[in-house]
């Protein structure tokens, strides 16, 4: 984990603790954040033909169909051609 990402995570947790947010909500936000970070990196690799669509879906733990739908909803390209 990079120093910058670790600092961002610590800042995020600190803010949530100050807000008195329940642990479960904080955990869900962290999972979503981690998912987005992982997907972002894989999507960049996919766009540079460094990984396949199926590999990207497998690495984030969803089906190809779900990944396709997710990328479509985000307005991102679903091909790397």
Secondary structure, DSSP 8 states (H G I E B T S, - for coil): --HHHHHHHHHHHHHHHHHT--HHHHHHHHHHHHHHHHHHHHHHHHHTTSS-HHHHHHHHT--HHHHHHHHHHTT--S---
